[in-house]
Amino acid sequence: MKKILLVFIAIAIISCQNDKEPANPFDAQQLVEAISTNPDWEEEYSDANITKETKFVDEYNGIRTVVTLYPETLDELKVIYNDSLPQELYWDKSGQWTTDYGKVGDPIEVLEKANEAPIAFYGLGYDLPGKVKADKGILADKKITYTVRPTSDMIPAEYYSYDLFDLSSAASKDLKLYINRIQMEIPKPGTSTAVE
């Protein structure tokens, strides 16, 4: 009787293990965790056609190593290194990369709903336009930066500024904003990820 019970328990345990879903290879938060904890993280992305280039990057005003996963595809994602330390990653194409709060191509309302609090955005012209600001809610303490763009290339003059705009205004809603870039800080090894 004991043997039958043990066999039944073993079968139950094995069947439960098979029910686990495989990890999503395009979960950006999992990638951040892998990069910050595993120096050989690239081996997990052997199908990503990874390229590396060290060059001057205007956005960082310095020399950086840029590691690109899935170059020249909709799944292209860049990991920025400062010397040998991974600094951040970003993507701006509407491929398969996701976060728990939204993905490139989603309307800004998806991001606001995930935040569970109002969000605002900076003007849509100049350097890094449309940066989302979340002072309250789930995103307030996250090391994730979202930027948005309107669906039309015709941007009203009042939105060509560095000003902060409330998403709840009728004029802001008329822009039909969508997420066009996601940037995530990569914590140094041994520190909290804060992107979860």
C-alpha positions in Angstrom: 0.0 0.0 0.0 2.9 2.4 0.9 4.5 1.7 -2.5 1.3 2.5 -4.4 0.9 5.7 -2.4 4.6 6.7 -3.1 4.1 6.0 -6.8 1.0 8.1 -6.9 2.7 11.0 -5.1 5.7 10.8 -7.5 3.4 10.9 -10.5 1.5 13.9 -9.0 4.8 15.8 -8.5 6.1 15.0 -12.0 2.8 16.1 -13.6 2.8 19.3 -11.6 6.3 20.1 -12.8 5.3 19.6 -16.4 2.5 22.2 -16.0 5.0 25.0 -15.6 5.0 27.4 -18.5 8.4 27.9 -20.1 10.1 31.3 -19.5 9.2 33.9 -22.0 12.5 34.7 -23.9 11.1 38.2 -24.7 10.4 39.2 -21.1 12.6 42.2 -20.7 12.5 42.1 -16.9 13.9 38.6 -17.0 16.6 39.7 -19.3 17.6 42.5 -16.9 17.8 40.0 -14.1 19.9 37.6 -16.3 22.3 40.4 -17.3 22.7 41.7 -13.7 23.3 38.2 -12.2 25.0 36.1 -15.0 28.1 37.3 -16.8 27.4 34.7 -19.5 23.8 35.7 -20.1 24.4 35.9 -23.9 24.6 32.1 -24.0 20.8 32.0 -23.2 20.2 34.1 -26.3 22.3 32.0 -28.8 19.6 32.5 -31.5 19.6 36.3 -31.2 22.4 37.0 -33.7 24.1 39.2 -31.1 26.4 41.9 -32.4 28.8 44.1 -30.4 30.1 47.5 -31.2 32.2 50.0 -29.2 31.5 53.6 -30.3 30.8 57.1 -29.2 27.1 57.4 -28.3 25.6 60.9 -28.3 22.9 60.0 -25.9 25.5 59.1 -23.3 28.0 61.7 -24.4 30.8 59.0 -24.3 32.2 55.8 -25.5 29.9 52.8 -24.9 29.8 49.2 -26.0 26.4 48.5 -27.6 25.3 44.8 -27.6 22.4 44.3 -30.0 20.1 41.3 -29.8 18.1 40.4 -33.0 19.6 43.2 -35.0 17.6 44.7 -37.9 14.4 42.9 -36.9 11.3 44.0 -35.0 12.8 42.3 -31.9 15.9 44.4 -31.9 17.0 45.3 -28.4 20.2 47.2 -27.3 22.2 46.6 -24.1 24.5 49.5 -23.3 27.7 48.9 -21.4 29.9 51.5 -19.7 33.3 49.8 -19.8 32.5 46.2 -18.7 29.4 47.1 -16.6 26.0 46.8 -18.2 24.2 50.1 -17.7 20.8 49.8 -19.4 18.8 48.3 -22.2 16.2 49.7 -24.5 14.1 48.9 -27.5 11.9 51.0 -29.8 10.3 48.5 -32.2 7.0 46.8 -31.7 8.3 43.3 -31.6 7.9 40.6 -28.9 9.7 42.3 -26.0 7.3 42.9 -23.0 7.2 44.3 -19.5 4.5 43.8 -16.9 3.2 47.3 -17.6 3.2 47.7 -21.4 5.1 47.1 -24.6 6.1 49.2 -27.5 3.0 49.9 -29.6 0.6 49.9 -26.7 -1.6 53.0 -26.2 -0.6 55.1 -23.2 -3.8 54.1 -21.5 -2.5 50.6 -21.1 0.5 52.0 -19.2 -1.7 54.2 -17.0 -4.0 51.3 -16.2 -1.0 49.1 -15.2 0.3 52.0 -13.0 -3.0 52.2 -11.1 -2.5 56.0 -10.9 -2.4 59.0 -13.2 0.6 59.5 -15.4 1.9 62.6 -17.3 4.3 63.0 -20.2 6.8 65.6 -21.3 6.7 67.6 -24.5 7.0 65.7 -27.8 9.8 67.6 -29.5 13.6 67.8 -28.9 15.8 65.2 -27.2 14.1 62.0 -25.9 10.6 63.4 -26.5 7.5 62.1 -24.7 9.1 60.8 -21.6 6.4 59.4 -19.2 6.4 60.6 -15.6 4.7 58.6 -12.9 5.0 60.2 -9.4 2.5 57.8 -7.9 1.5 54.2 -8.5 3.3 51.1 -9.3 5.8 52.7 -11.8 6.9 55.5 -9.4 9.9 53.5 -8.0 10.7 51.4 -11.0 13.8 51.8 -13.0 11.9 51.8 -16.3 11.5 54.8 -18.6 8.7 54.8 -21.2 8.4 57.4 -24.0 5.3 58.0 -26.1 4.5 59.5 -29.5 1.3 60.5 -31.1 -0.2 58.4 -33.9 0.0 61.4 -36.2 3.2 63.1 -37.2 1.4 66.4 -36.9 2.2 67.5 -33.4 0.3 70.6 -32.1 2.7 73.5 -31.3 1.9 73.6 -27.6 3.2 70.0 -27.3 6.6 71.0 -28.8 8.2 71.9 -25.5 9.9 70.5 -22.4 6.7 71.1 -20.4 4.9 68.3 -18.5 1.4 67.5 -19.8 -1.5 65.9 -18.0 -2.8 62.8 -19.8 -6.4 63.5 -18.7 -6.9 66.7 -20.8 -9.0 66.4 -24.0 -6.1 67.8 -26.1 -3.7 65.1 -24.8 -6.3 62.4 -25.4 -6.7 63.6 -29.0 -3.0 62.9 -29.6 -3.7 59.1 -29.3 -0.3 58.5 -27.7 1.4 55.1 -27.8 4.5 53.7 -26.2 7.4 54.1 -28.7 10.4 53.3 -26.5 11.2 51.4 -23.3 14.4 51.8 -21.4 15.4 49.7 -18.3 18.2 50.3 -15.9 20.4 47.3 -15.3 21.4 47.1 -11.6 24.9 46.4 -10.6 25.5 42.8 -9.4 24.3 42.4 -5.8 21.7 45.2 -5.8 17.9 45.0 -6.1 16.5 45.0 -9.6 13.5 47.3 -8.8 12.1 46.6 -12.3 9.9 43.7 -11.2 
